[in-house]
């Protein structure tokens, strides 16, 4: 019969740090980041898990956006070294 060679299993290690990316809609002054202009900006902090990063992003967006208006939104949560397209 056919002899099939086993392929080596390639496994990528899980992400160790996660970073939030925000879509900024207006010019804002955001404390540690300084002045940011409309674009996609990386958040200043990294987080050990994706869930913690998402909780932090929701808190930031709720604190910055006034009721009924959007000054910024979450563009995504990516592993450190990765970036949004």
Buried (B, 14 or more C-beta within 10 A) or exposed (E): EEEEEEEEEEEEEEBEEBBBBBBBBEEBEBEEBEEBEEEEBBBEBBBEBEEEBBEBBEEBBEEBBEEEEEBBEBBBBBBEEEEEE
